[in-house]
């Protein structure tokens, strides 16, 4: 039965750490229609356990819902304390497209407490049929999910931001940022790049009381994305990492990317971002990167000092690099356990766990564990742990 299920699975799984295991959302094809099942993946032996439950996401279309194939912070996020997942999905019926943010809660393997679709918030009317790859979605460290995407109009695009309540799905629009659309006639122009995003916790503690229904991360919390310089229609290197307040649009930091970042993860237990990048021998890359030209590296970034540290070198394998970047770095065990892995990376079909010492100067990482081969390859993962 398990082997049959795995054959039906597409390369799609949203994974969450739960009691030393990985919670997974698996997509399968049943008579040509997508269905989603929640299961548990063992991080040590790489096998899916048998307790699986259907995710209640009804669809009026034959093809069902699509939750995209984006990077971390592009179509999925979660609230790690109570196991809430947030999935940005689209349902395409004939000429209509419905973009909806789903909130899902419920432990795996409990028939008495099945997963619950506890809110859904249709947000399609805020945009003009934008594909999922154009979106960014992040949990804001309090009780909201922040969704961003552009609305294009002639020579400009307006970046709309929605703050969506985790409790009831209420939608609260935030500041709109207007960017120029780059053309071949422009001598130079900066634009945001579709892909990963990540939110820091720069605005905590909350600016309002906990009883306030609009409690949020604050004006200093920034969503970090890539922006690239375009000269006469041609993208230039290096790109910049730009963090903007999701509430005001203010640029909180703007730094050159010296490791060609592929994904970033932030944890409020430390000021550090952990991520994966690709080294190069060009001047804009770190000097430490030059000898690892073309290799994927595991790194730490301190945005307060703009200090970059290469923690480990993974190697050069096109498929492995793509999967690792798409899935992202998973921070576990409350960030600073006394021992054991507290950061996971999916590399060449296996889960690699490092113990990162964020208190060291510079930070260090020691490889702690490597799982058996995982099948099927996970689609993405997100935090789900108790601090």
Beta strands, then each sheet from edge to edge (+ up, - down):
strand 1: 9-18
strand 2: 21-30
strand 3: 33-41
strand 4: 53-54
strand 5: 65-66
strand 6: 76-79
strand 7: 84-93
strand 8: 96-105
strand 9: 116-122
strand 10: 136-139
strand 11: 144-153
strand 12: 156-165
strand 13: 171-173
strand 14: 177-180
strand 15: 189-192
strand 16: 198-199
strand 17: 222-231
strand 18: 234-235
strand 19: 240-245
strand 20: 251-256
strand 21: 261-266
strand 22: 272-278
strand 23: 296-302
strand 24: 307-315
strand 25: 330-331
strand 26: 343-347
strand 27: 350-357
strand 28: 364-370
strand 29: 380-382
sheet 1: 4+ 3- 2+ 1- 29-
sheet 2: 5+ 7- 6+
sheet 3: 5+ 7- 8+ 9-
sheet 4: 10+ 11- 12+ 13-
sheet 5: 10+ 11- 12+ 14-
sheet 6: 15+ 17- 16+
sheet 7: 15+ 17- 18+
sheet 8: 15+ 17- 19+ 20-
sheet 9: 21+ 22- 23+ 24-
sheet 10: 25+ 26- 27+ 28-
end
